[in-house]
Amino acid sequence: MPRRDEDFASSNLGFFLFFFAVSCGFTASQELIVSTPGFKPLHRGFLTLSHSAAYVLLAAAELARAGWTWRERTTPLGHYAAVAVLSFVGVYAANASLGYVDYSTRVMFKCAKPVPTMALSTLLLKKAYAPFEYAGALLLGAGLAIAIVGDGAGAKRPPGASGSHFFLAGAACAGASVVADALVSTYEEAKIFSRERAPRPAELILFTYAIAACWSGAVFVASDEPRHAVAFFRERPSILAKMAASELCGYLSISCVVRMVGRFGATHAELVKTARKGVTLAFSFAALEGKAPGIPHVAGSGLFAAGAGLSVWAKDRKRRRIAAAGAMRPPRRSSTSAAPARPSGAGTGRGGHAAALLDPRRRPRGPSRTGTRHYGDGC
């Protein structure tokens, strides 16, 4: 990872291509790992702990390489602790769902994150969305619901599982994970990225996942998973290398997500992540699991694509209207009063500044925000 986000994300296209590549690598490797015979008892606490511990080590290495010191911490630990709890709940619930549903079904649930993120941004951040944006989110959610129900109807269950109750248990875990992840993005945007000095992505990951690792470690030790872990890795030590490569891809993906939330906002970031999940879902569904798509999958995919396209169109339309309104606004006359001048770009109406226009307490994003070392402007 380069030291400066401006160098890392100088081209949005290159940034998004990199994000798609590492995200697809993480998804594919995770599915191969959890589908390994004998791994299933470790899909909850151990998998959550491995994620957290690996991300802490990689973030610490990135910060050390950049010459970061503890005195440079920009955010109160209380904010990091709140994000850590929500992150732990999201990751643990997502991993727990793998005991009831397959990986592709879990990814389908993950694709629905723009819906709760938009709802939370409206309620908590007081953001305003255009009617077409809400319509796109509803179409997206409806398409996923149809595809998930169709996938659950044909899912294989272990002997003794009680039909639909087995699938509903997995759906509840996956749904809780989606809501927790949406809360993470919304909380980061409201409490962390709105600060005058936002943290580096590696700093955010280091503190949040270090706290989350304590939670997941306690859960892991208190369960019977340590005994299963010793037996499993004694028989298959080579899988540790696969897990290391998978966690590296996961860390790079998380770093990209943090940058997207900081620059584009939680909802825009979730839309990009949803498009990425659609690609990985198709690969997982067809190549790794060998499933034959049915009518619910085709119908759901059509509605999902329509919803995603409508959301992108609505956001681009809104951005153009705000930009046009800013261009028509007459220039402000210079004032000799002692009041501090507004940062440049605070009222220009550029894309991504809608929340700053609606809520004057929030500082705008852009080159005028703070120094060049903060990642909110890097991608």
C-alpha positions as CSV (number, residue, x, y, z in Angstrom):
1,M,0.0,0.0,0.0
2,P,1.5,3.4,-0.9
3,R,2.0,6.0,1.8
4,R,-0.1,8.6,0.2
5,D,-3.7,8.0,-0.8
6,E,-3.4,10.5,-3.6
7,D,-0.8,8.3,-5.3
8,F,-2.8,5.1,-4.5
9,A,-6.1,6.4,-6.0
10,S,-4.9,8.9,-8.5
11,S,-7.2,7.2,-11.0
12,N,-10.7,6.3,-9.9
13,L,-10.9,3.6,-12.6
14,G,-7.7,2.0,-11.4
15,F,-8.8,2.2,-7.8
16,F,-12.1,0.4,-8.6
17,L,-10.5,-2.2,-10.7
18,F,-8.0,-3.0,-7.9
19,F,-10.9,-3.1,-5.4
20,F,-12.8,-5.6,-7.6
21,A,-9.7,-7.8,-8.0
22,V,-8.8,-8.1,-4.3
23,S,-12.5,-8.4,-3.3
24,C,-13.1,-11.3,-5.8
25,G,-9.9,-12.9,-4.6
26,F,-11.0,-12.7,-1.0
27,T,-14.5,-14.1,-1.7
28,A,-13.3,-17.0,-3.8
29,S,-10.6,-18.0,-1.3
30,Q,-12.9,-17.8,1.6
31,E,-15.4,-20.1,-0.1
32,L,-12.7,-22.6,-0.9
33,I,-11.6,-22.5,2.8
34,V,-14.9,-22.8,4.4
35,S,-15.9,-25.6,2.0
36,T,-12.9,-27.7,3.0
37,P,-14.0,-30.9,4.7
38,G,-13.7,-30.6,8.5
39,F,-13.6,-26.8,8.6
40,K,-17.2,-26.3,9.4
41,P,-16.9,-26.2,13.3
42,L,-14.4,-23.3,12.9
43,H,-16.6,-21.1,10.8
44,R,-17.7,-18.9,13.7
45,G,-15.2,-17.8,16.4
46,F,-12.0,-19.0,14.7
47,L,-12.8,-17.4,11.3
48,T,-13.8,-14.2,13.0
49,L,-10.6,-14.2,15.1
50,S,-8.4,-14.9,12.1
51,H,-9.9,-11.9,10.2
52,S,-9.4,-9.5,13.1
53,A,-5.8,-10.7,14.0
54,A,-4.7,-10.6,10.4
55,Y,-6.0,-7.1,9.8
56,V,-4.4,-5.8,13.0
57,L,-1.0,-7.1,11.9
58,L,-1.3,-5.8,8.3
59,A,-2.5,-2.4,9.5
60,A,0.4,-2.1,12.0
61,A,2.9,-3.0,9.3
62,E,1.4,-0.4,7.0
63,L,1.5,2.3,9.7
64,A,5.1,1.4,10.6
65,R,6.2,1.6,7.0
66,A,4.6,5.1,6.8
67,G,6.4,6.2,10.0
68,W,3.2,6.7,12.0
69,T,3.4,7.1,15.7
70,W,0.8,6.7,18.5
71,R,0.7,10.4,19.0
72,E,-0.8,10.9,15.6
73,R,-4.0,9.2,16.5
74,T,-6.8,11.4,15.4
75,T,-10.0,9.8,16.7
76,P,-11.2,9.1,20.3
77,L,-11.0,5.5,21.3
78,G,-14.6,5.5,22.2
79,H,-15.5,5.9,18.5
80,Y,-13.2,3.1,17.6
81,A,-14.7,0.9,20.3
82,A,-18.2,1.5,18.9
83,V,-17.1,0.6,15.4
84,A,-15.3,-2.5,16.8
85,V,-18.4,-3.8,18.5
86,L,-20.5,-3.4,15.4
87,S,-17.8,-4.9,13.2
88,F,-17.5,-7.9,15.5
89,V,-21.2,-8.5,15.4
90,G,-21.3,-8.2,11.6
91,V,-18.4,-10.5,11.0
92,Y,-19.4,-13.1,13.6
93,A,-23.0,-13.2,12.4
94,A,-22.0,-13.5,8.7
95,N,-19.6,-16.4,9.6
96,A,-22.3,-18.1,11.8
97,S,-24.7,-18.0,8.8
98,L,-22.4,-20.4,6.9
99,G,-23.6,-23.1,9.3
100,Y,-27.0,-22.9,7.7
101,V,-26.7,-21.5,4.2
102,D,-24.0,-21.7,1.6
103,Y,-21.6,-19.0,0.7
104,S,-23.4,-17.7,-2.4
105,T,-26.6,-17.2,-0.3
106,R,-24.7,-15.2,2.3
107,V,-23.3,-13.0,-0.5
108,M,-26.9,-12.4,-1.7
109,F,-27.7,-11.0,1.7
110,K,-24.6,-8.9,1.7
111,C,-25.8,-7.3,-1.6
112,A,-28.8,-5.8,0.2
113,K,-26.6,-3.5,2.3
114,P,-27.4,-0.3,0.4
115,V,-31.1,-0.6,1.5
116,P,-30.4,-0.4,5.3
117,T,-27.5,2.0,4.7
118,M,-29.8,4.4,2.9
119,A,-32.5,4.0,5.6
120,L,-30.0,4.7,8.4
121,S,-28.5,7.6,6.5
122,T,-31.9,9.2,6.2
123,L,-32.8,8.6,9.9
124,L,-29.4,9.3,11.6
125,L,-27.6,11.6,9.2
126,K,-30.7,13.4,7.9
127,K,-29.7,12.9,4.3
128,A,-32.3,13.5,1.6
129,Y,-32.6,11.1,-1.4
130,A,-34.4,11.5,-4.6
131,P,-37.6,9.4,-5.2
132,F,-35.7,7.5,-8.0
133,E,-33.0,6.6,-5.5
134,Y,-35.5,5.1,-3.1
135,A,-37.2,3.2,-6.1
136,G,-33.8,1.8,-7.1
137,A,-33.1,0.6,-3.6
138,L,-36.6,-1.1,-3.4
139,L,-36.0,-2.8,-6.8
140,L,-32.6,-4.0,-5.6
141,G,-34.0,-5.4,-2.4
142,A,-37.0,-7.0,-4.2
143,G,-34.7,-8.7,-6.7
144,L,-32.4,-10.1,-3.9
145,A,-35.4,-11.3,-1.9
146,I,-36.7,-13.3,-4.9
147,A,-33.3,-14.8,-5.6
148,I,-32.7,-15.7,-1.9
149,V,-36.1,-17.4,-1.5
150,G,-35.5,-19.4,-4.7
151,D,-32.0,-20.3,-3.5
152,G,-33.3,-21.4,-0.1
153,A,-36.0,-23.5,-1.6
154,G,-33.4,-25.7,-3.4
155,A,-30.7,-25.6,-0.7
156,K,-29.3,-28.8,0.6
157,R,-29.7,-29.3,4.3
158,P,-28.0,-31.8,6.6
159,P,-29.9,-34.8,7.9
160,G,-32.3,-33.9,10.7
161,A,-32.6,-30.3,9.7
162,S,-36.1,-29.0,10.0
163,G,-36.8,-27.7,6.5
164,S,-37.5,-23.9,6.3
165,H,-36.5,-23.4,9.9
166,F,-32.9,-24.3,9.0
167,F,-32.8,-21.7,6.2
168,L,-34.5,-19.1,8.4
169,A,-31.8,-19.4,11.0
170,G,-29.1,-18.7,8.4
171,A,-31.2,-15.8,7.0
172,A,-31.5,-14.3,10.5
173,C,-27.7,-14.4,11.0
174,A,-27.0,-13.0,7.5
175,G,-29.6,-10.3,8.0
176,A,-28.1,-9.3,11.4
177,S,-24.7,-9.1,9.7
178,V,-26.1,-6.8,7.0
179,V,-27.7,-4.4,9.5
180,A,-24.5,-4.3,11.6
181,D,-22.3,-3.5,8.5
182,A,-24.7,-0.7,7.5
183,L,-24.4,0.7,11.0
184,V,-20.6,0.6,10.8
185,S,-20.6,2.6,7.5
186,T,-23.1,5.1,8.9
187,Y,-21.4,5.6,12.2
188,E,-18.0,6.0,10.5
189,E,-19.4,8.7,8.2
190,A,-21.2,10.5,11.0
191,K,-18.6,10.4,13.8
192,I,-15.2,9.7,12.2
193,F,-15.1,11.0,8.6
194,S,-16.9,14.2,9.6
195,R,-14.0,15.3,11.9
196,E,-11.6,18.0,10.8
197,R,-8.7,15.4,10.8
198,A,-9.9,12.1,9.7
199,P,-7.7,9.0,10.4
200,R,-5.7,7.1,8.0
201,P,-7.4,3.9,6.8
202,A,-4.8,1.8,8.5
203,E,-5.3,3.6,11.8
204,L,-9.0,3.0,11.7
205,I,-8.5,-0.7,10.9
206,L,-5.8,-1.1,13.5
207,F,-7.8,0.2,16.5
208,T,-11.2,-1.2,15.5
209,Y,-10.0,-4.7,14.7
210,A,-7.7,-4.8,17.7
211,I,-10.7,-4.3,19.9
212,A,-12.8,-6.7,17.8
213,A,-10.0,-9.3,18.2
214,C,-10.4,-9.2,21.9
215,W,-14.1,-9.9,21.6
216,S,-13.6,-12.7,19.0
217,G,-10.7,-14.2,21.0
218,A,-12.8,-14.4,24.1
219,V,-15.6,-16.1,22.2
220,F,-13.2,-18.5,20.5
221,V,-11.6,-19.6,23.8
222,A,-14.9,-20.0,25.6
223,S,-16.1,-22.4,22.9
224,D,-15.0,-25.9,21.9
225,E,-13.4,-24.6,18.7
226,P,-9.7,-24.7,20.0
227,R,-9.9,-28.4,20.1
228,H,-11.3,-28.7,16.6
229,A,-8.7,-26.2,15.4
230,V,-5.7,-28.2,16.6
231,A,-7.1,-31.4,15.0
232,F,-8.0,-29.7,11.7
233,F,-4.7,-27.9,11.1
234,R,-2.6,-30.9,12.2
235,E,-4.2,-32.8,9.3
236,R,-4.2,-29.9,6.8
237,P,-1.3,-27.5,7.6
238,S,-1.2,-26.3,4.0
239,I,-4.5,-24.4,4.4
240,L,-2.7,-21.9,6.6
241,A,-1.0,-20.5,3.5
242,K,-4.3,-20.1,1.7
243,M,-5.8,-18.3,4.8
244,A,-2.8,-15.9,4.8
245,A,-3.3,-15.0,1.1
246,S,-7.1,-14.7,1.7
247,E,-6.6,-12.3,4.7
248,L,-4.3,-10.2,2.7
249,C,-6.9,-9.8,-0.1
250,G,-9.5,-9.1,2.6
251,Y,-7.3,-6.4,4.2
252,L,-6.8,-4.6,0.9
253,S,-10.5,-4.8,0.3
254,I,-11.3,-3.3,3.7
255,S,-8.8,-0.5,3.1
256,C,-10.5,0.3,-0.2
257,V,-13.9,0.4,1.5
258,V,-12.7,2.8,4.1
259,R,-11.4,5.1,1.4
260,M,-14.7,5.0,-0.5
261,V,-16.8,5.7,2.6
262,G,-14.5,8.7,3.4
263,R,-14.7,10.2,-0.1
264,F,-18.1,9.2,-1.6
265,G,-20.2,8.5,1.5
266,A,-21.7,5.3,3.0
267,T,-24.4,4.8,0.4
268,H,-22.3,5.4,-2.6
269,A,-19.7,3.0,-1.2
270,E,-22.3,0.3,-0.6
271,L,-23.5,0.6,-4.2
272,V,-20.0,0.0,-5.5
273,K,-19.6,-2.9,-3.1
274,T,-22.9,-4.3,-4.2
275,A,-21.8,-4.3,-7.9
276,R,-18.6,-6.1,-6.8
277,K,-20.7,-8.7,-4.9
278,G,-22.8,-9.3,-8.0
279,V,-19.7,-10.3,-9.9
280,T,-18.3,-12.5,-7.2
281,L,-21.8,-14.0,-6.7
282,A,-22.0,-15.1,-10.3
283,F,-18.5,-16.6,-10.1
284,S,-19.3,-18.4,-6.8
285,F,-22.7,-19.6,-8.0
286,A,-21.6,-21.0,-11.3
287,A,-17.9,-21.9,-11.0
288,L,-17.4,-22.9,-7.4
289,E,-20.7,-24.4,-6.4
290,G,-21.9,-25.5,-9.9
291,K,-25.5,-24.5,-9.4
292,A,-27.9,-24.2,-12.2
293,P,-29.8,-20.9,-12.1
294,G,-33.6,-21.2,-11.9
295,I,-36.5,-18.9,-12.6
296,P,-36.2,-17.1,-9.2
297,H,-32.5,-16.5,-9.8
298,V,-33.1,-15.0,-13.3
299,A,-36.0,-12.9,-12.2
300,G,-34.2,-11.7,-9.1
301,S,-31.1,-10.9,-11.1
302,G,-33.1,-8.8,-13.5
303,L,-34.7,-6.8,-10.8
304,F,-31.4,-6.4,-9.0
305,A,-29.7,-5.1,-12.2
306,A,-32.6,-2.7,-12.8
307,G,-32.4,-1.4,-9.2
308,A,-28.7,-0.9,-9.4
309,G,-28.9,0.8,-12.8
310,L,-31.7,3.1,-11.5
311,S,-29.7,4.0,-8.4
312,V,-26.7,4.9,-10.4
313,W,-28.8,7.0,-12.8
314,A,-30.6,8.8,-10.0
315,K,-27.4,9.7,-8.2
316,D,-25.8,11.0,-11.4
317,R,-28.9,13.0,-12.1
318,K,-28.8,14.4,-8.6
319,R,-25.1,15.3,-8.8
320,R,-25.7,17.2,-12.1
321,R,-28.6,19.2,-10.6
322,I,-26.5,20.2,-7.6
323,A,-23.6,21.1,-9.8
324,A,-25.8,23.2,-12.1
325,A,-27.3,25.0,-9.1
326,G,-23.8,25.8,-7.8
327,A,-22.7,27.1,-11.2
328,M,-25.7,29.5,-11.4
329,R,-25.1,30.9,-7.9
330,P,-23.6,34.4,-8.1
331,P,-20.1,34.8,-6.5
332,R,-20.1,36.0,-2.9
333,R,-18.9,39.5,-2.2
334,S,-15.7,39.8,-0.2
335,S,-16.3,40.8,3.4
336,T,-14.1,42.7,5.8
337,S,-15.7,41.2,8.9
338,A,-13.6,39.1,11.3
339,A,-15.7,36.0,10.7
340,P,-13.6,33.1,9.4
341,A,-13.9,32.4,5.7
342,R,-15.6,29.2,4.6
343,P,-13.4,26.6,3.2
344,S,-13.2,26.5,-0.6
345,G,-15.7,24.1,-2.1
346,A,-18.1,24.3,0.9
347,G,-21.0,25.6,-1.2
348,T,-20.0,24.6,-4.7
349,G,-22.5,21.8,-4.9
350,R,-20.1,19.3,-6.2
351,G,-20.9,15.6,-6.3
352,G,-20.7,14.1,-2.8
353,H,-21.3,17.4,-1.0
354,A,-25.1,17.0,-0.7
355,A,-24.8,16.1,3.0
356,A,-22.7,19.2,3.7
357,L,-25.2,21.4,2.0
358,L,-28.1,19.9,4.0
359,D,-26.3,20.0,7.4
360,P,-24.0,23.0,7.9
361,R,-22.4,21.3,10.9
362,R,-20.7,18.8,8.7
363,R,-17.4,19.8,7.1
364,P,-17.2,19.3,3.3
365,R,-15.0,16.8,1.7
366,G,-12.4,17.9,-0.8
367,P,-8.9,19.2,-1.2
368,S,-9.7,22.1,1.1
369,R,-10.6,19.9,4.0
370,T,-7.3,19.4,5.8
371,G,-3.8,18.3,5.0
372,T,-3.0,16.0,2.1
373,R,-2.2,13.1,4.4
374,H,-5.9,12.3,5.1
375,Y,-7.4,9.6,3.0
376,G,-10.9,11.1,2.6
377,D,-9.6,12.9,-0.5
378,G,-7.5,10.1,-1.9
379,C,-9.8,8.2,-4.2
